[in-house]
Amino acid sequence: MAINSEVESARSDHAAPPSPDDVMAILRGVIDPELGSDIVDLGMARKVLSHPNGIVEITVALTTPGCPLRAQIQRDIKARVESLPGVEKVKIHWDTLNAEEKAVTMSRARQLAQSNAPDTMIPATTKVVGVASGKGGVGKSSVTVNIAVAIASMGYRVGVMDADIWGFSVPRMLGVSGRLEGVKDQVVEPGARPKIAPITLPMGEGSLEVVSMGLMVDDEEIALMWRGLMLNRAVQHFLEDVQWHSKLDYLFIDMPPGTGDVAMGLARMLPRVELLVVTTPSLTAQKVAIRAANMARRSHIRVAGVIENMSYFVCDHGDQYPLFGEGGGELLAHDAGVPLLGKIPLEPQVATGGDHGNPVALGVGPAAEAFRALAERLVTETVPPIEMSGCSARLLDSVNAALDALDFD
C-alpha cells in the first residue's frame, strides 16, 4: 500500500513542458533510414511549439509525401518526444520539401554518405537499443543476451556489443570463444583503420553478431586497468571499426552499470540509441536505477522502458515467491514515465545457462517464457524494426547513381 501511495502522490505532480530547444535536441535521435542522418541535420524538422498544457506541436517536412517511411519517422518522433518530462501529447504537422529545400537536403545527405570518417559503422536502418542499470548485480548482461537470442531466433539479424569493457561477460554467456579478426579480403585505404569482423552465430532463422573486449584478450580473467579515456576509445573503436551486416535489424549494447564515462560517451557518440533500464524488485535498487534514466534524459536519449529482473521465484507447484521484495519495477517505470515491459522470474537455469553458454531464452520454463514474451513486445510494440521494404522513394541511391553517371569533363 505504501508503494501505491507514493505512486498516486507522484501522479499529482506535473513537470514543466520542455523548451523547443529540448525537443529539437531529442529529435536528433530520429534518423531518416534512407538518408542516414537525423531529421534536424537534414532540415526536415522545421518548427517546434511547446504549449503550457503539455502539448508539443512539430512540423516535419518530408522529401516526398508518399513514402511508407513516414510511419516509421512518426513513431520515432512520438516515442522520443513523449519520453520528455512534461509532455502530455505530441501533434505532428506534415509538409513536403520544395525543390530548392530538397536539393539542399540531398546534398547534405550525399556529403554525409560519402564522408571518409563516418560517425559509426552501424547501418542507418538498424534499431539500436542500450541495456543499462543503475548498479551491478541486477542481471543486466543476462537480460541483454537473452533478449538478443530470443529476437534472433524469431528470424532477425541481431548484433550484441559488449560495452561493459571492465566487466565483459557476454562471450561466456553466449558460449563464444576465439579472437576478433579483420574482415577478410578488405582493402584498407591509406590512413584508414582495418575493419573488424564480428563473430557470427546462426540462431534459428536469424543470426547473432557479437563483439566484446573478452574476444580481444587472451584470458577472460585479465583485469583491464583502464581509465575513462581508454574506455571511451575502446567503445569508439567498436562503433567505428566493426563491420556489422549491412542489413542488421537490431544492435543491443550491454552498457556498464551506473552513469560513468562509458555511458556518457555512448550518449554523445550514438544519440540514436534507445534505452532499456534493468532493475530488481528492491526499492533500494529502484532508487539507484532511476539515475540511469535521468542521465539518459539529460542526454536527450529516449528511455523505452523498464525490465524487472529476479522478480519472483516459481516453485514446482507454480506458486510465486517475491524473494527480493515487490514494487521496484513499477515504481521505477512510473518515476521515469515509461512502461514496465516485463518481469523476469528468478530461476537457477538463468545462471547455469549463462555460465555454460546456453541462454535460458532458448530453453523451457518460466524465465524462458518471460524472455520470449518480452522479445515479442519489443519487436511488435516498443522498439519495432525499421521496415524498408516497399518504399519507392530511394532518393539517395537514385541521386548518387545519377551524379556518378554524369561526365563533367
Phi, psi and omega per residue, in radians:
M1 nan -0.578 -3.138
A2 -1.116 -0.656 3.135
I3 -1.133 -0.801 -3.139
N4 -1.059 -0.651 3.121
S5 -1.120 -0.727 3.117
E6 -1.098 -0.723 -3.121
V7 -1.137 -0.803 -3.132
E8 -1.102 -0.654 3.115
S9 -1.138 -0.721 -3.112
A10 -1.158 -0.533 -3.107
R11 -1.163 -0.387 -3.114
S12 -1.402 -0.211 3.133
D13 -1.528 2.426 -3.140
H14 -2.198 2.125 3.116
A15 -1.297 2.673 3.078
A16 -1.152 2.548 -3.138
P17 -1.133 2.652 -3.133
P18 -1.233 2.761 3.073
S19 -1.380 2.791 3.058
P20 -0.979 -0.616 3.109
D21 -1.125 -0.680 3.093
D22 -1.086 -0.719 -3.141
V23 -1.160 -0.789 3.116
M24 -1.060 -0.636 -3.134
A25 -1.113 -0.758 -3.110
I26 -1.319 -0.394 3.078
L27 -1.209 -0.265 3.070
R28 -1.182 -0.201 3.043
G29 -1.532 -0.059 3.127
V30 -1.626 1.924 -3.058
I31 -1.741 2.274 2.947
D32 -1.283 1.967 -2.996
P33 -1.084 -0.519 -3.130
E34 -1.359 -0.674 -3.044
L35 -1.619 -0.250 2.984
G36 1.324 0.304 3.095
S37 -2.461 2.987 -3.078
D38 -1.414 2.758 -3.013
I39 -1.242 -0.269 3.070
V40 -1.364 -0.871 3.108
D41 -1.044 -0.610 -3.114
L42 -1.393 -0.082 3.133
G43 1.344 0.296 -3.117
M44 -1.511 -0.489 3.071
A45 -1.471 1.767 -2.960
R46 -1.530 -0.738 -2.969
K47 -2.671 2.505 3.080
V48 -2.279 2.278 3.022
L49 -2.112 2.213 3.126
S50 -2.034 2.010 -3.042
H51 -1.678 2.677 -3.126
P52 -1.046 -0.442 -3.127
N53 -1.427 0.100 3.091
G54 1.596 0.023 3.091
I55 -1.522 2.251 3.114
V56 -1.991 2.191 3.104
E57 -1.877 2.310 -3.099
I58 -2.251 2.268 3.048
T59 -1.777 2.155 -3.107
V60 -2.157 2.241 3.108
A61 -1.797 2.162 -3.140
L62 -1.646 2.752 3.089
T63 -1.218 -0.545 3.080
T64 -2.593 2.442 -3.041
P65 -1.296 -0.298 -2.998
G66 -1.754 0.078 -3.064
C67 -1.276 2.325 3.106
P68 -1.077 -0.294 3.132
L69 -1.182 -0.197 3.078
R70 -0.980 -0.714 -3.139
A71 -1.124 -0.683 3.113
Q72 -1.145 -0.787 3.135
I73 -1.100 -0.702 3.123
Q74 -1.081 -0.770 3.132
R75 -1.076 -0.765 -3.116
D76 -1.137 -0.744 3.129
I77 -1.060 -0.882 -3.092
K78 -1.109 -0.755 -3.106
A79 -1.080 -0.747 -3.088
R80 -1.300 -0.805 -3.085
V81 -1.223 -0.657 3.119
E82 -1.167 -0.285 3.104
S83 -1.389 -0.195 3.126
L84 -1.302 2.402 3.079
P85 -1.025 2.439 3.082
G86 1.575 -0.070 -3.139
V87 -1.617 2.113 3.107
E88 -1.678 -0.609 -3.071
K89 -2.732 2.554 3.100
V90 -2.045 2.204 3.058
K91 -1.969 2.244 -3.133
I92 -1.942 2.218 3.051
H93 -1.837 2.180 -3.052
W94 -1.677 2.468 3.085
D95 -2.451 3.074 3.121
T96 -2.237 2.383 3.095
L97 -1.100 2.388 3.039
N98 -1.346 3.109 -3.030
A99 -1.055 -0.729 -3.134
E100 -1.178 -0.779 3.129
E101 -1.112 -0.685 -3.141
K102 -1.120 -0.680 3.118
A103 -1.099 -0.712 3.109
V104 -1.132 -0.770 -3.136
T105 -1.097 -0.774 -3.127
M106 -1.177 -0.626 3.080
S107 -1.109 -0.730 3.114
R108 -1.134 -0.749 -3.138
A109 -1.128 -0.716 3.126
R110 -1.130 -0.705 3.124
Q111 -1.062 -0.751 3.134
L112 -1.174 -0.701 -3.092
A113 -1.185 -0.540 -3.090
Q114 -1.664 0.075 -3.125
S115 -1.052 2.417 3.126
N116 -1.297 -0.294 -3.121
A117 -2.266 1.311 -3.135
P118 -1.095 2.659 -3.092
D119 -1.004 -0.800 3.111
T120 -2.533 2.955 3.038
M121 -1.680 0.117 -3.122
I122 -1.360 2.156 -3.110
P123 -0.994 2.560 -3.126
A124 -1.123 -0.384 -3.117
T125 -1.591 0.148 3.128
T126 -1.611 2.281 3.036
K127 -1.417 2.076 -3.061
V128 -1.805 2.167 -3.072
V129 -2.251 2.100 3.052
G130 -1.621 2.463 3.097
V131 -1.964 2.030 -2.988
A132 -2.166 2.892 3.043
S133 -2.645 2.778 3.119
G134 -1.320 -0.494 -3.118
K135 -2.643 2.966 3.111
G136 -1.372 2.912 3.054
G137 1.546 0.094 -3.129
V138 -1.748 0.022 3.098
G139 1.505 0.492 -3.101
K140 -1.062 -0.821 -3.115
S141 -1.149 -0.688 3.098
S142 -1.082 -0.721 3.104
V143 -1.120 -0.772 3.138
T144 -1.000 -0.895 -3.077
V145 -1.090 -0.775 -3.073
N146 -1.259 -0.594 3.025
I147 -1.113 -0.788 -3.090
A148 -1.069 -0.818 -3.108
V149 -1.228 -0.571 3.119
A150 -1.141 -0.728 3.133
I151 -1.260 -0.681 3.099
A152 -1.080 -0.678 -3.133
S153 -1.200 -0.221 3.060
M154 -1.464 -0.042 3.081
G155 1.891 0.169 -3.112
Y156 -1.696 2.720 2.980
R157 -1.544 2.057 -3.007
V158 -2.188 2.345 3.032
G159 -1.879 2.607 3.047
V160 -2.223 2.075 3.077
M161 -1.910 2.025 -3.120
D162 -1.488 1.605 -3.130
A163 -1.569 0.076 3.039
D164 -1.443 1.328 -2.938
I165 -1.050 -0.764 3.119
W166 -1.208 -0.769 -2.984
G167 -1.920 0.721 -3.088
F168 -1.020 2.345 3.128
S169 -2.514 -0.105 -3.071
V170 -1.052 -0.761 -3.130
P171 -0.991 -0.790 3.135
R172 -1.120 -0.730 -3.112
M173 -1.119 -0.491 3.135
L174 -1.706 -0.055 -3.111
G175 1.242 0.526 -3.096
V176 -1.750 2.374 3.088
S177 -2.380 3.131 -3.127
G178 1.711 -2.944 -3.092
R179 -2.156 2.553 3.007
L180 -1.178 2.447 -3.127
E181 -2.238 2.965 3.107
G182 -1.283 2.757 3.079
V183 -1.125 2.333 -3.088
K184 -1.183 2.473 3.031
D185 1.031 0.464 3.124
Q186 -1.403 2.601 3.059
V187 -1.849 2.029 -3.072
V188 -1.703 2.086 3.117
E189 -1.206 2.650 3.107
P190 -0.987 2.289 3.141
G191 1.491 -0.145 -3.141
A192 -1.652 2.764 3.101
R193 -1.646 2.510 3.074
P194 -1.158 2.602 -3.112
K195 -1.529 2.572 -3.109
I196 -1.719 2.392 3.084
A197 -1.645 2.136 3.072
P198 -1.183 2.732 3.036
I199 -1.370 2.206 -3.038
T200 -1.886 2.322 3.106
L201 -2.100 2.288 2.994
P202 -1.195 2.492 -3.100
M203 -2.484 1.494 -3.076
G204 1.095 -2.214 3.098
E205 -1.442 -0.143 -3.113
G206 -1.955 -2.817 3.139
S207 -2.628 2.799 -3.120
L208 -2.242 2.253 3.079
E209 -1.989 2.317 -2.971
V210 -2.263 2.333 2.929
V211 -2.304 2.492 -3.119
S212 -2.817 2.622 3.024
M213 -1.079 -0.439 3.092
G214 -1.133 -0.291 3.097
L215 -1.718 0.226 3.138
M216 -2.208 0.051 3.098
V217 -2.057 2.758 -3.107
D218 -1.363 -0.442 -3.057
D219 -2.469 2.186 -3.095
E220 -1.187 -0.180 3.111
E221 -1.571 0.011 3.109
I222 -1.194 2.330 3.087
A223 -1.557 2.155 3.095
L224 -1.536 1.853 -3.081
M225 -1.642 1.190 -3.072
W226 -1.937 2.634 3.051
R227 -1.767 -3.113 -2.970
G228 -0.926 -0.782 -3.068
L229 -1.106 -0.755 3.136
M230 -1.186 -0.633 3.104
L231 -1.104 -0.788 3.124
N232 -1.119 -0.632 3.106
R233 -1.140 -0.654 3.107
A234 -1.101 -0.789 3.114
V235 -1.122 -0.697 3.135
Q236 -1.074 -0.697 3.090
H237 -1.095 -0.712 3.101
F238 -1.073 -0.666 -3.120
L239 -1.286 -0.666 -3.004
E240 -1.653 -0.440 -2.941
D241 -2.026 -0.083 3.100
V242 -1.552 2.189 -3.139
Q243 -1.604 1.548 3.100
W244 -1.238 2.848 3.071
H245 -1.036 2.427 -3.076
S246 -1.138 -0.317 3.128
K247 -2.024 0.609 3.107
L248 -1.114 2.201 -3.116
D249 -1.414 -0.779 -3.084
Y250 -2.331 2.556 2.919
L251 -2.244 2.018 3.090
F252 -1.731 2.256 -3.110
I253 -1.926 2.019 3.062
D254 -1.408 1.779 -3.050
M255 -1.490 2.668 3.070
P256 -1.173 2.661 -3.141
P257 -1.160 2.695 3.066
G258 1.535 -2.879 -3.039
T259 -2.211 0.747 -3.052
G260 -1.544 -2.712 -2.985
D261 -1.037 -0.794 -3.062
V262 -1.168 -0.764 3.138
A263 -1.062 -0.768 3.126
M264 -1.201 -0.648 3.118
G265 -1.134 -0.727 3.102
L266 -1.089 -0.715 3.121
A267 -1.053 -0.628 -3.131
R268 -1.357 -0.731 -3.048
M269 -1.409 -0.402 -3.040
L270 -2.395 1.220 -3.069
P271 -1.133 -0.278 -3.137
R272 -1.367 -0.136 -3.102
V273 -1.125 2.531 3.013
E274 -2.002 2.621 -2.921
L275 -2.005 2.368 2.894
L276 -1.911 2.274 -3.113
V277 -1.883 2.205 -3.116
V278 -1.781 2.343 3.071
T279 -2.468 3.123 3.038
T280 -2.003 3.028 -3.121
P281 -1.151 -0.279 -3.116
S282 -1.097 2.318 3.095
L283 -1.176 -0.490 3.068
T284 -1.135 -0.754 3.096
A285 -1.103 -0.630 3.130
Q286 -1.100 -0.729 -3.120
K287 -1.114 -0.523 3.095
V288 -1.395 -0.710 -3.073
A289 -1.135 -0.526 -3.120
I290 -1.085 -0.401 3.111
R291 -1.124 -0.674 3.113
A292 -1.119 -0.704 3.107
A293 -1.154 -0.706 3.136
N294 -1.167 -0.662 3.084
M295 -1.068 -0.745 3.126
A296 -1.070 -0.747 -3.137
R297 -1.085 -0.756 -3.140
R298 -1.178 -0.401 3.105
S299 -1.650 0.137 3.117
H300 1.081 0.652 3.080
I301 -1.834 2.414 3.123
R302 -1.303 2.260 2.973
V303 -1.610 1.965 -3.025
A304 -1.397 -0.491 -3.127
G305 2.942 3.096 -3.097
V306 -2.036 2.469 3.029
I307 -2.112 2.190 3.096
E308 -1.696 2.052 -3.138
N309 -1.768 2.715 -3.129
M310 0.990 0.726 -3.018
S311 -1.163 -0.698 -3.075
Y312 -2.878 2.781 3.050
F313 -1.783 2.346 3.129
V314 -1.848 2.072 -3.135
C315 -1.400 3.094 -3.095
D316 -1.104 -0.402 -3.140
H317 -1.570 0.009 3.113
G318 1.586 -0.002 3.122
D319 -1.336 2.543 -3.122
Q320 -1.840 2.382 3.137
Y321 -2.224 1.963 3.124
P322 -1.348 1.492 -3.020
L323 -1.179 -0.485 -3.083
F324 -1.913 0.430 3.129
G325 1.627 -3.009 -3.092
E326 -2.498 2.656 2.942
G327 1.717 -0.192 -3.076
G328 -1.098 -0.759 -3.138
G329 -1.136 -0.776 3.136
E330 -1.094 -0.752 -3.101
L331 -1.203 -0.695 3.101
L332 -1.102 -0.775 3.133
A333 -1.064 -0.710 3.127
H334 -1.162 -0.814 -3.119
D335 -1.089 -0.612 -3.138
A336 -1.490 -0.189 -3.140
G337 1.230 0.591 -3.096
V338 -2.329 2.884 -3.131
P339 -1.327 2.627 2.919
L340 -1.477 1.922 -2.954
L341 -1.447 -0.453 -3.115
G342 -3.103 2.759 3.061
K343 -2.111 2.148 -3.109
I344 -1.774 2.117 -3.113
P345 -1.219 2.743 3.064
L346 -1.402 2.147 -3.034
E347 -2.594 2.285 -3.127
P348 -0.988 -0.549 -3.104
Q349 -1.119 -0.426 3.101
V350 -1.123 -0.813 -3.127
A351 -1.227 -0.810 -3.121
T352 -1.152 -0.637 3.091
G353 -1.121 -0.696 3.103
G354 -1.176 -0.639 -3.141
D355 -1.178 -0.504 -3.024
H356 -2.000 0.232 3.067
G357 1.270 0.498 3.109
N358 -2.156 1.464 -3.088
P359 -0.949 2.320 -3.052
V360 -1.107 -0.420 -3.124
A361 -1.086 -0.336 3.115
L362 -1.597 -0.005 -3.100
G363 -1.866 -2.555 -3.125
V364 -2.214 2.845 3.116
G365 2.069 3.003 -3.086
P366 -1.016 -0.746 -3.124
A367 -1.165 -0.729 3.120
A368 -1.058 -0.759 3.129
E369 -1.134 -0.678 -3.138
A370 -1.154 -0.726 3.122
F371 -1.149 -0.711 -3.139
R372 -1.186 -0.648 3.083
A373 -1.148 -0.687 3.099
L374 -1.120 -0.766 3.118
A375 -1.062 -0.731 3.120
E376 -1.083 -0.718 3.134
R377 -1.173 -0.696 3.126
L378 -1.089 -0.784 -3.072
V379 -1.228 -0.667 -3.036
T380 -1.617 -0.316 -2.972
E381 -2.356 -0.965 -2.920
T382 -1.418 -0.891 3.119
V383 -2.333 1.180 -3.101
P384 -1.119 2.654 3.139
P385 -1.161 2.750 3.104
I386 -1.409 2.082 -3.067
E387 -1.678 2.052 -3.104
M388 -1.837 -0.296 -3.043
S389 -1.153 2.487 3.095
G390 1.494 -0.032 -3.139
C391 -1.431 2.162 -3.087
S392 -1.613 -0.155 -3.057
A393 -1.697 1.135 3.138
R394 -1.428 1.140 -2.924
L395 -1.125 -0.825 -3.051
L396 -1.109 -0.785 3.138
D397 -1.082 -0.716 -3.117
S398 -1.140 -0.791 -3.132
V399 -1.128 -0.779 3.139
N400 -1.054 -0.773 -3.121
A401 -1.109 -0.724 -3.129
A402 -1.161 -0.758 -3.135
L403 -1.185 -0.688 3.137
D404 -1.153 -0.470 -3.112
A405 -1.429 -0.251 -3.102
L406 -1.275 2.523 3.075
D407 -1.929 1.898 -3.070
F408 -1.585 -0.025 -3.123
D409 -1.389 nan nan
